[in-house]
Amino acid sequence: MTSQPLSSADPSSSNIAPIALHTYVQGQGYPILCLHGHPGSGQCMSVFTNHLSTQFQTIAPDLRGYGQSRTQVAFDMAAHLADLDALIDRLHLEQFLLLGWSLGGILAMELALRRPERVKGLILVATAARPRGSHPAISWEDNLYTGIASLLNKLSPGWQWNIDTFGKRSLYRYLIQQHTPATYQYLADQALTAYLQTSALANRVLQQSLRSGYNRVPNLAQIRCPSLVLAGAEDRHITAASSLETAQHLPESQWHCYPNVAHLFPWEIPTQVLTDIDCWLEQWMRSIP
C-alpha cells in the first residue's frame, strides 16, 4: 500500500474555508491540544482534560461536523486540518503538545507532519498511521441491543441489569471489555450525545478516507518529537497490532498495550491510563530546554 495522506491537496489551499471550531478550554500552563475520535466531541476528552488541566492548559475542540461545530457544507478530511490550523493560529499556540484518540490521533500525526516546529510531543490513544480493524459484521440484533442498552443506560447509568441483559450483547462488547458501571457512566454522560450530534457529512468523509487506503507509516520518520502510543489489546476498531506498527516507526516513542480492554479503554481503566500519561509528561518536561 502506498503512502496516502488525508488529501492529495495541501489543506491550506482547500476551497473549503476553515470554520471556527467550538472549543473547550480548561486550566493554565503549557497547552495540550486534545482531539476526539469518531463519533465524538470535545467533551468526550474530559477523561483526559479534567485531569491534565490541573497542570496544563487543555484545548478540546469539536471537530467539523461533530458536537457543536455544525456545518451544512460537504467537506473532506483535509478540512479538519484547515480548521485546526486556524484554531492554532487564533489561539496563538506557538508550541504545544497533541493528544489524539482514534481519529483524533490520525489528525494529531498529520499536524505533527505539517507543523513540526510547533508540535513538541504526541500522545496517541487507540490510533494508527495505517489503521486496521478486526470488527465482525454488524447484525440487526447488534443494532437493536445497542439502541436499547444506550437508552436504558442514559436513563439509569451503570444499571447492572441493563449491562448484563443488553450491554454485553450489544456493539459495546467490541468497544469495551470491562463492562463496569463506571465505564457505562462515561457512555451515558458522553457517548450517546456525541453519537447523536455526529453529522452524516462527518460519517461520510471518514468512510471515504478509510476506503482510500489511508497510510502514513512511511512518513512517520519525519516526526522527531517524543511520542507515547497507548493501545487496548482487544481493540477491534483499530487493532493493537496497527498501533504497535505506528509506535515502531516513530523515532522517539514509548508504547503501552493494556490487556482486557478495547477501543474505549480510557473509559475502562482511566486511572491507569492517566498515571502512564503523567509519567510520560514528567519525562517530557525534564527533556525540554
C-alpha positions as CSV (number, residue, x, y, z in Angstrom):
1,M,0.0,0.0,0.0
2,T,1.4,3.4,-0.9
3,S,1.6,6.4,1.4
4,Q,-1.8,8.0,1.3
5,P,-2.3,11.3,3.2
6,L,-5.7,12.7,4.2
7,S,-5.9,14.6,0.9
8,S,-3.7,14.9,-2.1
9,A,-4.0,18.6,-1.8
10,D,-2.5,20.9,0.9
11,P,-5.3,21.7,3.3
12,S,-4.3,25.3,3.3
13,S,-5.2,25.6,-0.4
14,S,-8.6,23.9,0.1
15,N,-11.6,25.6,-1.5
16,I,-13.4,24.9,1.8
17,A,-13.0,27.8,4.2
18,P,-12.0,27.0,7.7
19,I,-14.7,27.2,10.3
20,A,-14.4,28.4,13.9
21,L,-14.5,25.2,15.9
22,H,-16.4,25.2,19.2
23,T,-13.7,24.6,21.8
24,Y,-13.5,23.7,25.5
25,V,-10.5,25.3,27.2
26,Q,-9.5,24.4,30.8
27,G,-6.6,25.3,33.1
28,Q,-3.4,27.2,32.6
29,G,0.1,26.4,31.6
30,Y,1.7,24.6,28.6
31,P,-1.0,23.9,26.1
32,I,-2.2,20.4,25.2
33,L,-4.5,20.3,22.1
34,C,-6.8,17.3,22.6
35,L,-8.6,15.8,19.6
36,H,-11.5,13.4,19.8
37,G,-12.4,10.4,17.8
38,H,-15.4,9.3,15.7
39,P,-18.2,9.7,16.8
40,G,-17.1,12.1,19.5
41,S,-16.8,15.6,20.7
42,G,-14.5,17.8,22.8
43,Q,-16.5,16.8,25.8
44,C,-15.6,13.2,25.3
45,M,-12.0,14.2,26.0
46,S,-12.9,15.2,29.6
47,V,-11.5,11.9,30.9
48,F,-8.1,13.5,29.9
49,T,-8.8,17.2,30.2
50,N,-10.3,17.2,33.7
51,H,-7.1,15.7,35.0
52,L,-4.5,17.3,32.8
53,S,-5.9,20.8,33.2
54,T,-4.7,20.9,36.8
55,Q,-1.2,21.3,35.4
56,F,-1.6,22.3,31.7
57,Q,-4.0,24.3,29.6
58,T,-6.2,21.8,27.7
59,I,-7.9,22.7,24.5
60,A,-10.5,20.3,23.2
61,P,-12.4,21.4,20.0
62,D,-15.4,19.8,18.5
63,L,-14.2,18.8,15.0
64,R,-16.1,20.0,12.0
65,G,-19.4,18.1,11.8
66,Y,-19.2,16.9,15.4
67,G,-20.6,18.3,18.6
68,Q,-21.4,22.0,18.3
69,S,-19.1,22.6,15.3
70,R,-22.0,22.4,12.8
71,T,-21.8,22.6,9.1
72,Q,-24.1,22.0,6.2
73,V,-21.4,22.1,3.6
74,A,-19.8,18.8,2.3
75,F,-16.1,18.6,3.2
76,D,-13.1,16.2,3.1
77,M,-10.7,15.1,5.8
78,A,-8.3,17.9,4.8
79,A,-10.9,20.4,6.0
80,H,-10.3,19.1,9.6
81,L,-6.6,20.1,9.3
82,A,-7.5,23.5,7.9
83,D,-9.9,24.1,10.8
84,L,-7.2,23.0,13.3
85,D,-4.6,25.2,11.6
86,A,-7.0,28.2,12.0
87,L,-7.6,27.3,15.7
88,I,-3.9,27.1,16.4
89,D,-3.3,30.5,14.9
90,R,-6.4,32.0,16.6
91,L,-5.1,30.8,20.0
92,H,-1.5,31.8,19.2
93,L,-0.2,28.4,20.0
94,E,3.5,28.7,19.2
95,Q,4.4,25.4,20.8
96,F,2.1,22.7,22.1
97,L,1.5,19.0,22.8
98,L,-1.1,16.9,21.0
99,L,-3.3,14.2,22.4
100,G,-5.4,12.3,20.0
101,W,-7.9,9.5,20.5
102,S,-8.7,7.3,17.4
103,L,-9.5,9.7,14.5
104,G,-8.0,12.5,16.7
105,G,-4.7,10.6,16.8
106,I,-4.6,10.4,13.0
107,L,-5.2,14.2,12.8
108,A,-2.5,14.7,15.5
109,M,0.1,12.9,13.4
110,E,-1.0,14.9,10.4
111,L,-0.5,18.1,12.3
112,A,2.9,16.9,13.6
113,L,3.9,16.4,10.0
114,R,2.6,19.8,8.9
115,R,3.8,21.9,11.9
116,P,6.9,20.2,13.3
117,E,8.2,23.5,14.7
118,R,5.2,23.8,16.9
119,V,4.2,20.2,17.9
120,K,6.6,19.2,20.7
121,G,5.1,15.9,21.7
122,L,2.4,13.4,20.8
123,I,0.1,11.2,22.9
124,L,-1.6,8.8,20.7
125,V,-4.6,6.8,22.0
126,A,-6.2,3.8,20.2
127,T,-5.0,5.0,16.8
128,A,-2.6,4.2,14.0
129,A,-0.9,5.7,11.0
130,R,-2.2,2.7,9.0
131,P,-5.4,1.9,10.8
132,R,-6.6,-1.7,10.5
133,G,-9.7,-3.3,12.2
134,S,-10.9,-6.7,13.0
135,H,-14.6,-5.8,13.6
136,P,-17.1,-8.6,12.7
137,A,-20.1,-7.9,10.5
138,I,-22.9,-6.0,12.3
139,S,-26.3,-7.6,12.5
140,W,-29.7,-6.1,13.1
141,E,-29.7,-7.7,16.5
142,D,-26.4,-5.8,17.3
143,N,-28.1,-2.5,16.4
144,L,-31.3,-3.3,18.3
145,Y,-29.5,-4.3,21.5
146,T,-27.1,-1.3,21.3
147,G,-30.1,1.1,20.9
148,I,-31.9,-0.5,23.9
149,A,-28.7,-0.6,26.0
150,S,-27.9,3.0,25.2
151,L,-31.4,4.4,26.0
152,L,-31.7,2.5,29.3
153,N,-28.2,3.4,30.3
154,K,-29.0,7.1,29.6
155,L,-32.0,6.8,31.9
156,S,-30.2,4.8,34.6
157,P,-26.4,5.0,34.1
158,G,-24.5,1.9,35.1
159,W,-27.6,-0.2,35.8
160,Q,-26.2,-3.7,36.2
161,W,-29.3,-5.5,34.9
162,N,-29.1,-3.4,31.7
163,I,-25.4,-4.1,31.3
164,D,-25.9,-7.9,31.7
165,T,-29.0,-8.1,29.6
166,F,-28.4,-5.8,26.7
167,G,-25.0,-4.1,27.1
168,K,-22.9,-7.3,26.8
169,R,-25.0,-8.4,23.8
170,S,-24.7,-5.1,22.0
171,L,-21.9,-3.4,20.0
172,Y,-20.5,-2.3,23.3
173,R,-18.9,-5.7,23.5
174,Y,-16.5,-4.7,20.7
175,L,-15.8,-1.2,22.2
176,I,-15.2,-2.2,25.8
177,Q,-14.2,-5.4,27.6
178,Q,-14.7,-4.4,31.2
179,H,-18.5,-3.8,31.5
180,T,-18.4,-1.9,34.7
181,P,-20.9,0.7,36.0
182,A,-18.1,3.3,35.9
183,T,-17.5,2.7,32.2
184,Y,-21.2,2.8,31.4
185,Q,-21.4,6.1,33.3
186,Y,-19.0,7.6,30.7
187,L,-21.1,6.0,27.9
188,A,-24.2,7.7,29.4
189,D,-22.6,11.1,30.1
190,Q,-20.8,11.5,26.8
191,A,-21.0,8.7,24.2
192,L,-24.7,8.8,23.3
193,T,-24.9,12.6,23.0
194,A,-21.7,12.6,20.8
195,Y,-23.2,9.9,18.6
196,L,-26.4,11.8,18.1
197,Q,-24.5,15.1,17.3
198,T,-22.2,13.4,14.7
199,S,-23.4,14.6,11.3
200,A,-23.9,12.4,8.2
201,L,-21.3,14.5,6.5
202,A,-18.7,13.6,9.1
203,N,-19.7,9.9,8.8
204,R,-19.3,10.0,5.0
205,V,-15.9,11.8,4.9
206,L,-14.4,9.3,7.4
207,Q,-15.6,6.3,5.4
208,Q,-14.3,7.8,2.2
209,S,-10.9,8.4,3.7
210,L,-10.6,4.8,5.1
211,R,-11.7,3.3,1.7
212,S,-8.9,5.3,0.0
213,G,-6.3,3.2,1.9
214,Y,-5.0,5.7,4.4
215,N,-1.4,5.0,5.3
216,R,1.2,7.4,6.8
217,V,3.6,4.8,8.1
218,P,6.3,5.7,5.5
219,N,6.2,9.3,6.7
220,L,6.5,8.7,10.5
221,A,10.2,9.0,10.5
222,Q,9.7,12.7,9.8
223,I,8.1,13.1,13.2
224,R,11.0,13.8,15.5
225,C,9.2,14.9,18.7
226,P,8.7,12.4,21.6
227,S,5.6,10.3,21.5
228,L,3.5,8.0,23.7
229,V,1.4,5.3,22.0
230,L,-1.3,3.6,24.0
231,A,-3.5,0.7,22.8
232,G,-6.0,-1.8,24.0
233,A,-5.2,-5.4,23.4
234,E,-8.8,-6.3,22.4
235,D,-9.4,-3.3,20.2
236,R,-11.4,-4.4,17.2
237,H,-11.7,-0.9,15.6
238,I,-8.0,-0.1,15.4
239,T,-6.1,-3.1,16.3
240,A,-3.2,-3.1,18.8
241,A,-1.0,-4.5,16.1
242,S,-1.6,-1.5,13.9
243,S,-0.9,0.8,16.8
244,L,2.3,-1.1,17.5
245,E,3.3,-0.6,13.9
246,T,2.9,3.1,14.4
247,A,5.0,3.1,17.6
248,Q,7.7,1.1,15.9
249,H,8.1,3.7,13.1
250,L,8.0,6.8,15.3
251,P,11.7,7.7,16.0
252,E,11.2,8.6,19.7
253,S,8.3,6.6,21.0
254,Q,7.1,4.8,24.1
255,W,4.5,2.0,23.8
256,H,1.9,0.6,26.3
257,C,-0.7,-2.1,25.4
258,Y,-3.3,-2.7,28.1
259,P,-4.8,-6.2,28.5
260,N,-8.5,-7.0,28.6
261,V,-9.6,-3.6,27.2
262,A,-10.8,-2.4,23.8
263,H,-11.2,0.8,21.8
264,L,-12.7,2.9,24.6
265,F,-10.1,1.8,27.2
266,P,-9.6,5.3,28.6
267,W,-13.2,4.9,30.0
268,E,-12.4,1.4,31.2
269,I,-9.1,2.0,33.1
270,P,-8.8,5.8,33.4
271,T,-6.6,5.7,36.5
272,Q,-4.0,3.5,34.8
273,V,-4.1,5.5,31.6
274,L,-3.7,8.8,33.3
275,T,-0.9,7.5,35.5
276,D,1.0,6.4,32.5
277,I,0.4,9.8,30.7
278,D,1.5,11.6,33.8
279,C,4.7,9.6,33.9
280,W,5.5,10.3,30.3
281,L,4.7,14.0,30.7
282,E,7.1,14.2,33.7
283,Q,9.9,12.7,31.4
284,W,8.9,15.0,28.6
285,M,9.1,18.1,30.9
286,R,12.6,17.1,32.1
287,S,13.7,16.7,28.5
288,I,12.7,20.2,27.2
289,P,15.2,23.0,27.4
